[in-house]
Amino acid sequence: MSDLTTIKKDAEEQMQMTLEFLEETFSRIRAGRANVHILDGVRVEYYGSNVPLSNVASVNTPDAKTIVIQPWEKTMLKVVEKAILDSDVGITPENNGEIIRLGIPPLTEERRRNLVKQTKQEAEEAKISIRNARREAIDEVKKAVKDGLPEDMGKDGEADIQKIHDKYVKKVDEMFAAKEKEILTV
């Protein structure tokens, strides 16, 4: 017989992981402001192995429209520049011999709308994942009731799982609203 608290805890952990994944995904969506997370996916060839850009250079945002990358070794300038060009960042780097600058271009209205659509899709996928976690947990509760758990405890467990689900869906909605506002702010 499964323990109700374990079922609820597992469901909440799954929902929390979904929220963290969504947060990370949102941080990579460029909203017209300089954000070092858009470079998280850039890998650089460094002494025979592919490493994240942050392992070979310092990455800063001196202002809202610029990202500055300063490799720790001067020989890495061209390699870092090529890695950024080959990535899906979509910004051409400017190399002055010591540092690499990425100028964040202002977003067009159409691009803003597309980013909001993309953000909405990501939020919707997160909600689906949360619903799946709820469904799996409720299925486990029903199975536990069949295996001898009292029905009223099963109903209470289902109600608790629904409350947890509602809390996480509300958080997803809040995260989407905040990201939408960030994207649409000129």
C-alpha positions in Angstrom: 0.0 0.0 0.0 1.5 3.3 -1.1 1.8 6.1 1.4 -0.3 9.2 0.6 2.4 11.7 1.7 5.0 10.0 -0.5 2.6 10.2 -3.5 1.9 13.9 -2.8 5.6 14.7 -2.3 6.6 12.9 -5.5 4.0 14.8 -7.5 5.1 18.1 -6.0 8.7 17.4 -6.8 7.8 16.7 -10.4 5.8 19.9 -10.6 8.7 21.9 -9.0 11.2 20.4 -11.5 8.8 21.5 -14.3 8.8 25.0 -12.9 12.6 25.1 -12.7 12.9 23.9 -16.3 10.4 26.6 -17.4 12.4 29.3 -15.6 15.6 28.2 -17.3 13.8 28.1 -20.7 12.4 31.6 -20.1 15.9 32.9 -19.2 17.2 31.8 -22.6 14.4 33.7 -24.5 15.9 37.0 -25.6 13.6 39.9 -24.6 15.5 42.8 -26.1 17.7 43.2 -22.9 21.2 41.9 -22.4 21.1 38.6 -20.5 24.1 36.4 -20.1 21.9 33.3 -20.1 21.4 33.5 -23.9 25.0 32.3 -24.1 24.4 29.2 -21.9 24.2 26.9 -24.9 27.4 28.1 -26.5 30.2 25.5 -26.4 33.9 26.4 -27.1 36.7 24.1 -28.3 39.3 24.3 -25.5 42.4 22.0 -25.5 40.6 19.2 -27.3 37.2 19.3 -25.5 34.0 21.2 -25.9 33.3 23.3 -22.8 30.7 25.9 -21.9 31.7 29.5 -22.8 31.7 30.5 -19.1 34.6 28.1 -18.5 37.0 30.0 -20.7 35.8 33.6 -20.4 34.1 36.1 -18.1 30.7 37.1 -19.4 29.2 40.4 -18.2 26.4 42.9 -19.1 27.8 46.4 -18.6 24.5 47.9 -19.8 21.0 46.7 -20.9 22.0 46.4 -24.6 25.5 44.9 -24.4 27.1 41.6 -23.4 30.9 41.7 -22.9 32.9 38.5 -23.2 36.5 38.6 -22.0 38.4 35.3 -22.6 41.0 34.5 -20.0 43.5 33.7 -22.7 44.0 36.0 -25.7 44.4 33.0 -28.0 40.8 32.1 -27.2 39.4 35.3 -28.8 39.0 33.9 -32.3 37.7 30.5 -31.0 35.1 32.2 -28.8 34.0 34.5 -31.6 33.6 31.5 -34.0 31.6 29.6 -31.4 29.2 32.5 -31.0 28.8 32.8 -34.8 28.2 29.1 -35.2 25.6 29.1 -32.3 21.9 29.9 -32.5 22.3 33.1 -30.6 21.7 35.1 -33.8 24.0 38.1 -32.9 27.2 38.9 -34.7 30.1 39.5 -32.2 32.4 42.5 -32.4 36.0 41.7 -31.6 38.4 44.5 -30.7 41.4 42.4 -29.9 40.9 42.1 -26.2 37.2 41.6 -25.6 34.2 40.5 -27.6 31.0 42.6 -27.5 27.5 41.5 -28.4 25.2 44.3 -29.1 21.6 43.3 -28.4 19.5 44.7 -31.3 16.1 46.2 -30.4 13.2 43.8 -31.1 10.7 44.5 -33.9 7.0 44.4 -33.0 6.6 41.2 -35.1 9.6 39.5 -33.3 8.1 40.5 -29.9 4.8 38.9 -30.9 6.6 35.7 -32.0 8.6 35.6 -28.7 5.3 36.0 -26.8 3.9 33.0 -28.8 7.0 31.0 -28.1 6.8 31.8 -24.4 3.1 31.0 -24.3 3.9 27.6 -25.9 6.6 26.9 -23.3 4.2 27.8 -20.5 1.5 25.6 -22.0 3.9 22.6 -22.2 4.8 23.2 -18.5 1.1 23.1 -17.6 0.7 19.8 -19.5 3.6 18.4 -17.6 2.1 19.5 -14.3 -1.3 18.0 -15.3 0.5 14.7 -16.1 2.1 14.7 -12.7 -1.3 15.2 -11.1 -2.9 12.5 -13.2 -0.1 10.0 -12.3 -0.4 10.9 -8.5 -4.2 10.5 -8.6 -3.9 7.2 -10.4 -1.5 6.0 -7.6 -4.0 7.1 -5.0 -6.8 5.2 -6.7 -4.6 2.2 -6.8 -3.9 2.6 -3.1 -7.6 2.7 -2.4 -8.1 -0.6 -4.3 -5.2 -2.0 -2.2 -7.0 -1.2 1.1 -6.6 2.5 1.8 -9.8 4.0 3.2 -11.9 5.8 0.5 -12.2 9.0 2.5 -8.4 9.2 2.8 -8.2 8.6 -0.9 -10.6 11.5 -1.7 -8.7 13.8 0.7 -5.5 12.8 -1.0 -6.9 13.6 -4.4 -8.1 16.9 -3.2 -4.7 17.7 -1.8 -3.0 16.8 -5.1 -5.5 19.0 -6.9 -4.6 21.9 -4.6 -0.9 21.4 -5.3 -1.6 21.2 -9.1 -3.6 24.5 -8.9 -0.7 26.2 -7.0 1.8 25.2 -9.6 -0.4 26.1 -12.6 -0.9 29.6 -11.0 2.9 29.9 -10.7 3.3 29.1 -14.4 0.7 31.7 -15.3 2.5 34.3 -13.1 5.9 33.4 -14.8 4.3 33.7 -18.2 2.7 37.1 -17.4 6.0 38.4 -16.1 8.0 37.2 -19.2 5.3 38.5 -21.5 5.5 42.0 -19.9 9.3 41.9 -20.2 9.2 41.0 -23.9 6.5 43.6 -24.7 8.2 46.4 -22.8 10.0 48.6 -25.3 
